[in-house]
Amino acid sequence: MINLSVASLPSALPIPSKFLNSTSKSFFNGLQIRFPFSFCVPPKTATTGGGRNSSVVMMAKREEELKDIRAKTTEEINEEVVDLKGELLMLRLQKSARNEFKSSEFRRMRKRISRMLTVKREREIEEGVGKRMSRKLDRKWKKSIVVRPPPSLKKLREEEAAAEEAEKSA
């Protein structure tokens, strides 16, 4: 008789009752089946990590972020979208120059931009603006955007200027 123990077997496996042996002990605190071979199915455990599921925490952060976005005016949302798109461009430039950057920032910024644009569109729907008119307004808004450096580049320039002043005064 061959004994084979498998720990990664799904727990929803239909097992005939004649193959179950309730008197024998299991190595994995699960069921032990004796047929030509033996399977051990571990019992389902509760989620670890402080008792809270990580998706619940992420959902709470997302809801909080949406409340912050909804508290802004449409003009503020437009300004922040322009700034975030500039930051996204800076990240792409860092990637192409093979500088150090956090790759997770791409996804985070894209999602933040899409959330803002979604809130903007929700407001347009509340006002009764149709899809076609919304696209016209969006095109008009995109043409009116004045190109400016993103906030991270402004900070970098200010830091460089402060460093140059410190060198001149020293």
N, C-alpha and C positions, 0 to 999 in steps of 0.2 A: 504494500500500500504506500502511495506517495503522499507526503504532506506538503502543502504549498500554502504560504500565508501571503495575502495581498492586503495592504492597508489602504490603498487608494480606490477602493471599490465604492460605487455610489450606495448610499444607505437605502435607497428606494428600490433595491433589487428584490424581485419576488422570489421568495425562498420557500419551497415546500416544507411543511412541518415535519415530515418523516426524516429530513436530513438534519434538523436542528438537534444539537446535543446540549441540553441545559445543565448537565451535571459537570461537564468539563470546564476548566478555567481557560480564559482567553489571555493572550499576551498583550493585547491592545485594548482591554476593557470593553470589548465589543462582543459580538456573537462569534461562536466558532462552529463551523459547519464541517461535518465529516461525511464525505462521499469519497470518491477516489482521491480527492484532494481536499484541503481545508482553506476556507476563506475567513478572515477576521475583519469585521466591519466595525470601525470605531464609532462610538456614539457622537451625535452632534454636540458641540460645545458652544457656550455663549460667546459673544464677541468679546475680545480682549481690548485693553487700552483704556481703562478707566470707566468702563461701562457704557460709554457713548460711542455710537457708530460715527465714523469719520464723515460719511455722507450727510449726516444730520448737522454736523458742525459746518460743512461747506454750504449747506442750504441756508443756515442762519446767516453766514457771512454774505451770501448772495442777496438774501432778503434785505439785509442792512444796507448793502450797496445800492439796491434798487430804491430804497427809501431815500437815500442821499441824492440819487439821480433825479427822482421825481420831485424833490424839493427845489431843484434848480429851475430857472426859467429856460425857455427855448433858446434864447441868445447865449446863455451860459453853456448850455449843452453843445451848441454849435462851436463855440470857442474851444471847449475842451476836446471835442472831436478833432478839430484842426490840430490842436497841440498833440494829442495822442497819435494822430497820423504822422506828424513830424517825428515823434519819438520812435514810431515804427520804422520810419525811413532811416533814422540814425542807427537803429539796431541792425537793419539790413546792411548798412555801410560798414558797421563793425564786423558783421559776419563775413562780408566780402573781403575786408582787409585782414581777416583772420585774427582780430583782436579778441580779448577775453570778453565774454558776455554771457548772460543767463539765457539759455534757449527757451526756458519756460516763460520768459517775458513776452515772446511773440504771441503765444496763445492767450496770455492774460490780457494784453493790450487789445488784441482782436476781439476778444469777448467783451471787454469793457466798451469798445467802440460800438459793437453790435447792440449791446444793451441800451446805450444812449440813443442810437438811431431808432431802436424799437420804441422807446418811450416817446421820442419825437413823433414817430408815426402814429402811436396811440393818441397823442394829443390832436394830430391832424384828423384822425377818424372821429374823435369827439366833436371837432368843429364842423364835420361834414365834408371834409376835403376828400375827393375821389382819388382813385389810384392814378389816373392819368394826370390830373392837376398836381398831385403830389410829386410826380416825376418832373413835371415842368418846373415846379418850385425848387426841387432839389438841383436841377440843372442850373437854374438861375443862381442859386446859393453857391454852388461849386465854382461858377464863373466869377463870382464876387469875392472869393477868398483871396486875401492878400498874403503872399508867401512871406513867411517870417521864420526865424530859427526857432526850433523847439526849446522848451524850458531847460532841458538838460544841457544843451549847447550854450545857452546863455549863462548858466551856472559855471560851466567849464571856462568860458571866456572871462568871467568875473574873477575866478580863482587864478587864472593865468595873469590877469592884470594886477591883482593884488600881490602875486609872487614877484612880478617885475618891479613893482613899486618898492617892495621890501628889499630887493637886490640893489636898487638905485639908492635907497636911503642908507644902506649898510656900507 
